[in-house]
């Protein structure tokens, strides 16, 4: 997956905003640099947030929320259409289709991440993106495992 860094890419602005939030959260949670880097290494196998994708940055912000960080009110007010939500759901289904026991795993992750039994019922862009990040991580880990067995 490509990390967006160019100023001309429309998604790069979103990525920079997420990076800024990550650093604000790090500061507000009083995370030492060594602890912050350990989180990045453990969750994403990367040493810098600058190397994370948009989905990984959103996942990291979700992790920080579980540790008590709260973004300032009004910072996450983007409107999303039903078509965009369906696109995210379809991406989740496509990733799950490539995984071993993907359909069953998708149902379990949908429940644990989104809090609903059926993916169609999730209406939160944030939760769908968190679900996608979890699925991507599983796919990456399965790929690494397959590489070890094949080599």
C-alpha positions in Angstrom: 0.0 0.0 0.0 1.4 3.4 -1.0 1.9 6.1 1.6 0.7 9.5 0.3 3.2 12.3 0.7 2.7 14.6 -2.3 1.0 18.0 -1.8 -1.0 17.6 -5.1 -2.8 14.4 -4.0 -6.2 15.3 -2.5 -5.8 12.5 0.1 -2.5 13.9 1.2 -4.2 16.7 3.0 -6.3 14.2 4.9 -3.2 12.2 5.7 -1.3 15.3 7.0 -4.3 16.2 9.2 -4.3 12.6 10.7 -0.6 12.8 11.3 -1.1 16.1 13.2 -3.8 14.5 15.3 -1.5 11.5 16.1 1.2 13.9 17.4 -1.4 15.9 19.3 -2.7 12.7 20.9 0.9 11.5 21.7 1.5 14.8 23.5 -1.8 14.9 25.3 -1.4 11.3 26.5 2.1 12.2 27.7 3.6 9.3 25.8 7.4 9.0 26.0 9.0 8.7 22.6 10.3 5.2 23.4 6.7 4.0 24.3 5.3 5.7 21.2 7.8 4.0 18.9 7.1 0.7 20.6 3.4 1.1 19.7 4.3 1.9 16.1 6.7 -1.1 15.9 4.3 -3.5 17.6 1.1 -2.5 15.7 2.5 -1.6 12.3 6.1 -2.8 12.1 7.2 0.8 11.4 9.3 3.3 13.4 7.6 6.5 12.3 4.0 7.6 11.9 5.1 9.3 8.6 5.4 5.8 7.2 1.8 4.9 8.0 -1.1 4.8 5.5 -4.3 6.7 6.1 -6.0 3.6 7.4 -3.2 2.8 9.7 -3.2 6.4 11.0 -6.9 6.2 11.7 -6.4 2.9 13.5 -3.7 4.5 15.6 -6.0 7.3 16.5 -8.6 4.8 17.5 -6.0 3.1 19.7 -5.2 6.4 21.4 -9.0 6.9 22.0 -9.1 3.6 23.8 -6.3 4.9 26.1 -8.4 8.0 27.0 -7.4 10.6 24.3 -10.4 12.7 23.1 -10.1 14.8 20.0 -11.4 18.3 20.3 -15.1 18.6 19.5 -16.0 19.3 16.0 -12.8 18.0 14.4 -14.4 14.9 12.9 -17.5 16.3 11.2 -17.0 15.1 7.6 -20.2 14.0 5.9 -20.2 10.6 4.2 -22.6 9.4 1.6 -24.3 6.0 1.5 -22.3 5.2 -1.6 -19.0 5.9 0.2 -20.1 3.7 3.1 -21.0 0.9 0.7 -17.6 1.3 -0.9 -15.9 0.8 2.4 -18.1 -2.3 3.2 -17.2 -3.7 -0.3 -13.5 -3.2 0.4 -13.9 -5.1 3.7 -15.7 -8.0 2.0 -13.0 -8.1 -0.7 -10.2 -8.3 1.8 -12.0 -10.9 3.9 -12.5 -13.0 0.7 -8.7 -13.4 0.4 -8.4 -14.6 4.0 -8.6 -18.1 5.4 -12.1 -18.4 7.0 -12.6 -14.8 5.8 -16.4 -14.6 6.0 -16.4 -15.9 9.6 -13.6 -13.6 10.6 -15.3 -10.7 9.0 -18.5 -11.4 11.0 -16.5 -11.6 14.2 -14.5 -8.4 13.5 -17.7 -6.6 12.5 -19.1 -7.4 15.9 -16.0 -6.5 17.9 -15.0 -3.4 15.9 -18.3 -2.0 14.8 -20.6 -3.3 17.5 -23.1 -4.7 15.0 -23.9 -8.2 13.8 -24.1 -7.4 10.1 -21.7 -5.3 8.2 -24.6 -3.6 6.4 -25.7 -2.1 9.7 -22.5 -0.2 10.3 -23.0 3.5 9.4 -19.8 4.9 10.8 -17.0 5.8 8.5 -14.6 5.7 11.4 -15.5 2.2 12.5 -15.5 0.9 8.9 -12.0 2.3 8.4 -10.9 0.7 11.7 -12.3 -2.6 10.5 -10.4 -2.2 7.2 -7.2 -1.6 9.1 -7.7 -4.7 11.2 -8.4 -6.8 8.1 -5.3 -5.3 6.4 -3.2 -6.2 9.4 -4.5 -9.8 9.3 -3.9 -10.1 5.6 -0.3 -8.8 6.1 0.3 -11.2 8.9 -1.1 -14.1 6.9 1.2 -13.1 4.0 4.2 -13.1 6.2 3.3 -16.5 7.6 2.8 -17.9 4.1 6.2 -16.5 3.1 7.9 -18.2 6.1 6.3 -21.5 5.2 7.1 -21.2 1.5 10.7 -20.2 2.0 
